[in-house]
Amino acid sequence: MSIKNKRFAGFWVCAAIAGAVIYPIMGPSRVAAQNPGLGGAKTSSSQPITTTNPPERKLVNYVVEKNEIVRDIVLSGELQAKNFLSLTVPRIQSNFGNTITYLAPEGSIVKKGERIIEFDDSSLLNSMADAERNLDQKKLQIQQKKADLESQRCDRLSSLAQAEARHKIANLYGKIDASILSENDYRRYQLDVEKTRLSLEKAQEELANFDRTYASQMTLVEIERSQSELNLKKIQSDMQLLKIDAPQDGILIYGDNWQSNRKFQEGDSTFPGMEIASLPDLDSMQVVGYVYDTEYSVLKPGMKCFVKFDALPEYRIGGTIESLTSVASRKGFASQKKLFQATVRLDRIDSSILKPGMTARVNVPLILTDEEVTAVPRAYVGVDSQGRNFVIKGTDPKKADTLFVKVGAVGDNLVEIANGLSVGDKLLPIQRMTEVSK
């Protein structure tokens, strides 16, 4: 090996020895195993991790007693007014479909005479302009017809006057004594008298006929003018129908647009007879609930219930089922489900907070037993793998006994125990006993 290579190898050996000596002094401190992220034992003391056990829940005994088994039937529905004034699309002759151009805000309190609905009347404005022009033309036609008839009458009067003059002249010639005239002249004069007489009678007859038809000819043009006036008045009346004012005080409720499956709004196309809005009688409000066929058979008119509203969570009011429909109908235009309807009469109506259209839930308590029976909460009744019902009788979990019982009616909260328990027995909850055993 050359001297140069020996010096290079000696340099790396010295560097390695120096690194081994310096690293323990300058290197990073060791991480404590007990608390990762904190310094070792020489730099900081370890911090013990504290653990807290959750508080144990106390087992609650239930003392068996007699009670009614109740199951609540819950109906969904909405608040509606029994009596209301319906506002429909007007039936006008000049136009079939109409577009809504203005609707007063839904839920607003309106006063009698206040404008609440307007429809597009642009086509009627064009029709009214045409009707006005037609009426002006008919008036001009009347004046022109009258002038023409007066001119014709003057012509006939002039013809009559000329016929009378010719007849007078012919009479003068016809009165000349025949002795002084030749036979031909005499006969000619007598013939002229007869001709002028006939011409006079004809002129008189034409004038008389003209006078008789004068009124009828004027009547024809007057009828045309009256028809034009009638058409104009119909259009004006239709325009008034397209602007609906509130007929009475009340709260405005929009109707359902079956074409769009939503409430009516400005810009919607409508047809005559469609209900656009209504003014309900707030003192006649009732809840209309929807009933499935599985629950329809157990509901009867006269059953008591209580009603809650989604908009008023703390408000609850009693009611009575007033009637049930005999035929199922669709809940909505787009829905395929058919439901029965139950009308619920409220015990009292507070119109200051209850408004039509509020969604409601009707709870109808259905008593499943004719009298009070031995009953326990559902949490105290279990079912084994073989489908048998059992309870845990006792107060001490370690000494409690498992008893198989026969279950009767099952309510929302309580279960009827037909056999196996007596009033006064103490039970432990099934779920808590399962947790304790684990």
TIDOPA-702280 format. One record per residue (C-alpha): residue number from 1; z negated, y negated, x. Coordinates in nm, 2 decimals, always signed. Example, Ala and Ser with C-alpha at 12.3 -4.5 7.8 and 13.67 -1.06 7.14 Angstrom:
% residues 2
   torza       zz       yy       xx
       1    -0.78    +0.45    +1.23
       2    -0.71    +0.11    +1.37
***
This chain:
% residues 438
   torza       zz       yy       xx
       1    +0.00    +0.00    +0.00
       2    +0.08    -0.35    +0.13
       3    -0.18    -0.61    +0.20
       4    -0.04    -0.82    -0.09
       5    -0.08    -0.54    -0.34
       6    -0.43    -0.47    -0.23
       7    -0.53    -0.83    -0.28
       8    -0.38    -0.83    -0.64
       9    -0.57    -0.51    -0.74
      10    -0.90    -0.64    -0.60
      11    -0.86    -0.96    -0.81
      12    -0.84    -0.77    -1.14
      13    -1.14    -0.55    -1.05
      14    -1.35    -0.86    -0.99
      15    -1.24    -1.02    -1.31
      16    -1.34    -0.71    -1.51
      17    -1.69    -0.70    -1.36
      18    -1.74    -1.08    -1.43
      19    -1.63    -1.03    -1.80
      20    -1.88    -0.75    -1.85
      21    -2.17    -0.96    -1.72
      22    -2.08    -1.28    -1.91
      23    -2.00    -1.13    -2.26
      24    -2.35    -1.03    -2.36
      25    -2.47    -1.38    -2.28
      26    -2.19    -1.59    -2.44
      27    -2.06    -1.34    -2.71
      28    -2.14    -1.37    -3.08
      29    -2.47    -1.25    -3.21
      30    -2.49    -0.92    -3.40
      31    -2.49    -0.93    -3.78
      32    -2.80    -0.81    -3.96
      33    -2.74    -0.49    -4.15
      34    -2.98    -0.58    -4.43
      35    -2.81    -0.91    -4.52
      36    -2.45    -0.94    -4.40
      37    -2.35    -1.29    -4.31
      38    -2.70    -1.38    -4.18
      39    -2.81    -1.39    -3.81
      40    -2.97    -1.09    -3.63
      41    -3.34    -1.02    -3.57
      42    -3.35    -1.24    -3.26
      43    -3.21    -1.55    -3.43
      44    -3.33    -1.53    -3.79
      45    -3.55    -1.31    -4.01
      46    -3.38    -1.09    -4.27
      47    -3.42    -1.19    -4.65
      48    -3.51    -0.91    -4.88
      49    -3.31    -0.86    -5.20
      50    -3.52    -0.89    -5.51
      51    -3.43    -0.68    -5.82
      52    -3.56    -0.74    -6.18
      53    -3.55    -0.46    -6.44
      54    -3.44    -0.56    -6.79
      55    -3.72    -0.57    -7.05
      56    -3.75    -0.25    -7.24
      57    -3.67    -0.28    -7.62
      58    -3.94    -0.16    -7.84
      59    -3.87    +0.12    -8.08
      60    -3.90    +0.00    -8.44
      61    -4.02    +0.24    -8.70
      62    -3.88    +0.23    -9.05
      63    -4.11    +0.33    -9.34
      64    -3.91    +0.51    -9.61
      65    -3.91    +0.34    -9.95
      66    -3.72    +0.33   -10.27
      67    -3.44    +0.08   -10.30
      68    -3.10    +0.02   -10.46
      69    -2.79    +0.13   -10.28
      70    -2.55    -0.16   -10.28
      71    -2.19    -0.19   -10.14
      72    -2.02    -0.53   -10.13
      73    -1.66    -0.56   -10.23
      74    -1.51    -0.86   -10.05
      75    -1.21    -1.03   -10.21
      76    -1.00    -1.30   -10.04
      77    -0.86    -1.58   -10.25
      78    -0.84    -1.96   -10.29
      79    -0.97    -2.23   -10.51
      80    -0.74    -2.33   -10.79
      81    -0.76    -2.55   -11.09
      82    -0.74    -2.38   -11.43
      83    -0.60    -2.70   -11.59
      84    -0.34    -2.91   -11.40
      85    -0.04    -3.14   -11.46
      86    +0.27    -2.99   -11.31
      87    +0.53    -3.22   -11.15
      88    +0.87    -3.05   -11.15
      89    +1.22    -3.14   -11.03
      90    +1.39    -3.34   -11.31
      91    +1.69    -3.20   -11.50
      92    +1.97    -3.46   -11.46
      93    +2.33    -3.42   -11.59
      94    +2.51    -3.60   -11.30
      95    +2.36    -3.38   -11.02
      96    +2.23    -3.02   -11.00
      97    +2.05    -3.01   -10.66
      98    +1.82    -3.28   -10.52
      99    +1.67    -3.35   -10.18
     100    +1.31    -3.48   -10.15
     101    +1.31    -3.81    -9.96
     102    +0.94    -3.91   -10.01
     103    +0.62    -3.72   -10.08
     104    +0.28    -3.88   -10.09
     105    +0.03    -3.72    -9.85
     106    -0.11    -3.39    -9.98
     107    -0.48    -3.42   -10.08
     108    -0.46    -3.79   -10.13
     109    -0.63    -3.95   -10.43
     110    -0.36    -4.11   -10.65
     111    -0.39    -4.36   -10.93
     112    -0.19    -4.37   -11.25
     113    +0.15    -4.53   -11.20
     114    +0.14    -4.48   -10.82
     115    +0.47    -4.36   -10.66
     116    +0.42    -4.00   -10.54
     117    +0.77    -3.83   -10.53
     118    +1.12    -3.96   -10.47
     119    +1.45    -3.77   -10.46
     120    +1.78    -3.87   -10.29
     121    +1.98    -4.09   -10.53
     122    +2.28    -4.18   -10.30
     123    +2.53    -3.98   -10.51
     124    +2.39    -4.15   -10.83
     125    +2.44    -4.49   -10.67
     126    +2.81    -4.41   -10.61
     127    +2.84    -4.27   -10.97
     128    +2.67    -4.59   -11.10
     129    +2.91    -4.81   -10.92
     130    +3.21    -4.62   -11.06
     131    +3.05    -4.63   -11.41
     132    +3.00    -5.01   -11.38
     133    +3.37    -5.06   -11.28
     134    +3.48    -4.84   -11.56
     135    +3.27    -5.04   -11.81
     136    +3.42    -5.36   -11.69
     137    +3.77    -5.21   -11.73
     138    +3.69    -5.11   -12.09
     139    +3.57    -5.46   -12.17
     140    +3.89    -5.60   -12.04
     141    +4.09    -5.35   -12.24
     142    +3.91    -5.47   -12.55
     143    +4.01    -5.83   -12.49
     144    +4.36    -5.73   -12.41
     145    +4.38    -5.51   -12.72
     146    +4.26    -5.79   -12.93
     147    +4.51    -6.03   -12.79
     148    +4.79    -5.78   -12.84
     149    +4.69    -5.72   -13.20
     150    +4.67    -6.09   -13.27
     151    +5.02    -6.13   -13.13
     152    +5.15    -5.85   -13.35
     153    +4.99    -6.01   -13.65
     154    +5.15    -6.34   -13.58
     155    +5.49    -6.17   -13.55
     156    +5.44    -6.00   -13.89
     157    +5.33    -6.33   -14.05
     158    +5.64    -6.49   -13.91
     159    +5.85    -6.21   -14.04
     160    +5.69    -6.24   -14.38
     161    +5.75    -6.62   -14.39
     162    +6.12    -6.57   -14.30
     163    +6.15    -6.30   -14.57
     164    +6.00    -6.53   -14.83
     165    +6.23    -6.81   -14.73
     166    +6.54    -6.59   -14.75
     167    +6.42    -6.46   -15.09
     168    +6.38    -6.81   -15.23
     169    +6.72    -6.92   -15.11
     170    +6.87    -6.60   -15.26
     171    +6.69    -6.67   -15.59
     172    +6.84    -7.02   -15.60
     173    +7.19    -6.88   -15.56
     174    +7.12    -6.60   -15.81
     175    +7.02    -6.86   -16.08
     176    +7.37    -7.02   -16.08
     177    +7.55    -6.97   -16.41
     178    +7.80    -6.70   -16.39
     179    +8.05    -6.91   -16.59
     180    +8.10    -7.15   -16.29
     181    +8.13    -6.87   -16.03
     182    +8.38    -6.61   -15.97
     183    +8.28    -6.26   -16.06
     184    +8.26    -6.15   -15.69
     185    +8.04    -6.44   -15.59
     186    +7.81    -6.39   -15.88
     187    +7.76    -6.02   -15.79
     188    +7.71    -6.11   -15.42
     189    +7.44    -6.36   -15.51
     190    +7.27    -6.11   -15.73
     191    +7.28    -5.85   -15.46
     192    +7.14    -6.10   -15.21
     193    +6.85    -6.16   -15.44
     194    +6.77    -5.78   -15.45
     195    +6.81    -5.74   -15.07
     196    +6.58    -6.04   -14.99
     197    +6.33    -5.91   -15.25
     198    +6.32    -5.57   -15.08
     199    +6.29    -5.73   -14.73
     200    +6.00    -5.95   -14.86
     201    +5.82    -5.65   -15.00
     202    +5.87    -5.46   -14.68
     203    +5.73    -5.75   -14.47
     204    +5.43    -5.78   -14.70
     205    +5.37    -5.40   -14.68
     206    +5.39    -5.41   -14.29
     207    +5.14    -5.69   -14.28
     208    +4.91    -5.51   -14.52
     209    +4.93    -5.19   -14.32
     210    +4.87    -5.38   -14.00
     211    +4.56    -5.55   -14.14
     212    +4.43    -5.21   -14.25
     213    +4.48    -5.05   -13.90
     214    +4.36    -5.36   -13.71
     215    +3.99    -5.26   -13.74
     216    +4.05    -4.89   -13.66
     217    +4.25    -4.98   -13.34
     218    +3.97    -5.21   -13.23
     219    +3.72    -4.94   -13.31
     220    +3.90    -4.70   -13.07
     221    +3.86    -4.93   -12.77
     222    +3.51    -5.02   -12.88
     223    +3.42    -4.64   -12.87
     224    +3.56    -4.61   -12.52
     225    +3.35    -4.91   -12.41
     226    +3.04    -4.76   -12.58
     227    +3.11    -4.43   -12.40
     228    +3.13    -4.61   -12.07
     229    +2.80    -4.79   -12.15
     230    +2.64    -4.46   -12.24
     231    +2.75    -4.30   -11.91
     232    +2.61    -4.59   -11.72
     233    +2.28    -4.57   -11.90
     234    +2.26    -4.19   -11.84
     235    +2.31    -4.25   -11.47
     236    +2.05    -4.53   -11.47
     237    +1.81    -4.30   -11.66
     238    +1.87    -4.02   -11.40
     239    +1.79    -4.26   -11.12
     240    +1.46    -4.34   -11.29
     241    +1.39    -3.97   -11.32
     242    +1.43    -3.92   -10.95
     243    +1.14    -4.15   -10.89
     244    +0.82    -3.99   -11.01
     245    +0.50    -4.19   -11.06
     246    +0.16    -4.04   -11.11
     247    +0.10    -3.99   -11.49
     248    -0.27    -3.99   -11.44
     249    -0.54    -4.02   -11.18
     250    -0.60    -3.72   -10.96
     251    -0.56    -3.54   -10.63
     252    -0.21    -3.45   -10.52
     253    -0.14    -3.08   -10.43
     254    +0.20    -2.96   -10.30
     255    +0.37    -2.67   -10.46
     256    +0.51    -2.36   -10.29
     257    +0.87    -2.36   -10.17
     258    +0.99    -2.01   -10.24
     259    +1.31    -2.07   -10.04
     260    +1.11    -2.13    -9.71
     261    +0.79    -1.95    -9.80
     262    +0.58    -2.26    -9.73
     263    +0.47    -2.59    -9.90
     264    +0.73    -2.84   -10.00
     265    +0.80    -3.12    -9.76
     266    +1.03    -3.42    -9.72
     267    +1.39    -3.31    -9.67
     268    +1.37    -2.99    -9.87
     269    +1.65    -2.91   -10.12
     270    +1.53    -2.85   -10.47
     271    +1.67    -2.73   -10.80
     272    +1.58    -2.84   -11.16
     273    +1.25    -2.70   -11.29
     274    +1.09    -2.62   -10.95
     275    +0.73    -2.73   -10.92
     276    +0.71    -2.98   -10.64
     277    +0.34    -3.08   -10.68
     278    +0.06    -3.08   -10.93
     279    -0.24    -3.30   -11.03
     280    -0.53    -3.06   -11.09
     281    -0.83    -3.12   -11.31
     282    -1.11    -3.09   -11.06
     283    -1.36    -3.01   -11.33
     284    -1.17    -2.69   -11.41
     285    -1.16    -2.53   -11.06
     286    -1.19    -2.16   -11.02
     287    -1.14    -1.90   -10.75
     288    -0.84    -1.67   -10.78
     289    -0.90    -1.36   -10.56
     290    -0.67    -1.07   -10.47
     291    -0.78    -0.71   -10.54
     292    -0.63    -0.39   -10.38
     293    -0.57    -0.10   -10.61
     294    -0.84    +0.10   -10.44
     295    -1.10    -0.15   -10.55
     296    -0.95    -0.25   -10.88
     297    -1.10    +0.04   -11.08
     298    -1.46    -0.05   -10.99
     299    -1.44    -0.42   -11.09
     300    -1.50    -0.53   -11.44
     301    -1.51    -0.87   -11.62
     302    -1.86    -1.01   -11.63
     303    -1.97    -0.88   -11.29
     304    -2.18    -1.13   -11.09
     305    -2.07    -1.23   -10.74
     306    -2.12    -1.51   -10.49
     307    -1.85    -1.72   -10.32
     308    -1.83    -1.87    -9.97
     309    -1.56    -2.10    -9.84
     310    -1.41    -2.09    -9.49
     311    -1.42    -2.47    -9.47
     312    -1.79    -2.48    -9.57
     313    -1.96    -2.20    -9.38
     314    -2.31    -2.30    -9.50
     315    -2.21    -2.34    -9.86
     316    -2.26    -2.06   -10.10
     317    -2.23    -2.05   -10.48
     318    -2.27    -1.79   -10.75
     319    -1.99    -1.69   -10.99
     320    -1.88    -1.44   -11.25
     321    -1.56    -1.24   -11.27
     322    -1.39    -1.38   -11.57
     323    -1.07    -1.17   -11.59
     324    -0.85    -0.92   -11.41
     325    -0.47    -0.90   -11.43
     326    -0.33    -0.58   -11.57
     327    -0.01    -0.58   -11.35
     328    +0.00    -0.61   -10.97
     329    +0.22    -0.88   -10.82
     330    +0.32    -1.00   -10.47
     331    +0.07    -1.21   -10.29
     332    +0.34    -1.42   -10.14
     333    +0.72    -1.46   -10.15
     334    +0.78    -1.28    -9.82
     335    +0.50    -1.02    -9.87
     336    +0.59    -0.67    -9.98
     337    +0.23    -0.58   -10.08
     338    +0.14    -0.60   -10.44
     339    -0.21    -0.70   -10.54
     340    -0.41    -0.75   -10.86
     341    -0.57    -1.09   -10.93
     342    -0.93    -1.16   -11.02
     343    -1.03    -1.49   -11.17
     344    -1.38    -1.60   -11.07
     345    -1.57    -1.87   -11.27
     346    -1.81    -2.07   -11.06
     347    -2.16    -2.13   -11.18
     348    -2.12    -2.50   -11.09
     349    -1.84    -2.72   -10.96
     350    -1.91    -2.99   -10.70
     351    -1.58    -3.18   -10.69
     352    -1.71    -3.40   -10.41
     353    -1.68    -3.12   -10.16
     354    -1.48    -2.85   -10.33
     355    -1.10    -2.91   -10.31
     356    -0.81    -2.71   -10.45
     357    -0.65    -2.48   -10.20
     358    -0.96    -2.40   -10.00
     359    -0.97    -2.03    -9.89
     360    -1.26    -1.84   -10.03
     361    -1.43    -1.50    -9.99
     362    -1.58    -1.34   -10.29
     363    -1.86    -1.09   -10.24
     364    -1.91    -0.86   -10.54
     365    -2.23    -0.65   -10.50
     366    -2.16    -0.30   -10.64
     367    -2.48    -0.10   -10.72
     368    -2.40    +0.26   -10.66
     369    -2.71    +0.41   -10.82
     370    -2.85    +0.38   -11.17
     371    -3.21    +0.33   -11.04
     372    -3.40    +0.29   -10.72
     373    -3.38    +0.59   -10.49
     374    -3.52    +0.70   -10.16
     375    -3.32    +0.50    -9.91
     376    -3.31    +0.44    -9.53
     377    -3.09    +0.21    -9.32
     378    -2.77    +0.36    -9.18
     379    -2.90    +0.31    -8.82
     380    -3.17    +0.58    -8.89
     381    -2.92    +0.85    -9.01
     382    -2.72    +1.05    -8.76
     383    -2.45    +1.32    -8.77
     384    -2.45    +1.62    -8.54
     385    -2.15    +1.81    -8.41
     386    -2.14    +2.03    -8.72
     387    -2.13    +1.74    -8.96
     388    -2.49    +1.77    -9.07
     389    -2.69    +1.45    -9.14
     390    -3.03    +1.42    -8.97
     391    -3.31    +1.18    -8.91
     392    -3.58    +1.15    -8.65
     393    -3.93    +1.16    -8.81
     394    -4.23    +1.03    -8.63
     395    -4.36    +0.73    -8.43
     396    -4.37    +0.87    -8.08
     397    -4.03    +0.95    -7.93
     398    -4.19    +1.24    -7.73
     399    -4.34    +1.40    -8.04
     400    -4.08    +1.31    -8.31
     401    -3.91    +1.58    -8.51
     402    -3.55    +1.61    -8.60
     403    -3.50    +1.67    -8.98
     404    -3.18    +1.76    -9.15
     405    -3.14    +1.57    -9.48
     406    -2.90    +1.56    -9.77
     407    -2.72    +1.22    -9.81
     408    -2.62    +1.07   -10.14
     409    -2.47    +0.73   -10.20
     410    -2.38    +0.53    -9.90
     411    -2.40    +0.15    -9.91
     412    -2.32    -0.12    -9.67
     413    -2.68    -0.12    -9.53
     414    -2.87    +0.16    -9.69
     415    -2.81    +0.53    -9.74
     416    -2.95    +0.74   -10.02
     417    -3.15    +1.04    -9.90
     418    -3.12    +1.30   -10.18
     419    -3.34    +1.56   -10.02
     420    -3.55    +1.60    -9.70
     421    -3.77    +1.28    -9.70
     422    -4.05    +1.12    -9.90
     423    -4.15    +0.77    -9.95
     424    -4.38    +0.66    -9.67
     425    -4.23    +0.87    -9.40
     426    -4.18    +0.69    -9.07
     427    -3.84    +0.72    -8.88
     428    -3.71    +0.62    -8.54
     429    -3.36    +0.48    -8.49
     430    -3.10    +0.73    -8.38
     431    -2.92    +0.51    -8.12
     432    -3.25    +0.40    -7.95
     433    -3.37    +0.76    -7.93
     434    -3.04    +0.85    -7.77
     435    -3.09    +0.58    -7.51
     436    -3.45    +0.69    -7.44
     437    -3.34    +1.05    -7.39
     438    -3.09    +0.94    -7.13
***
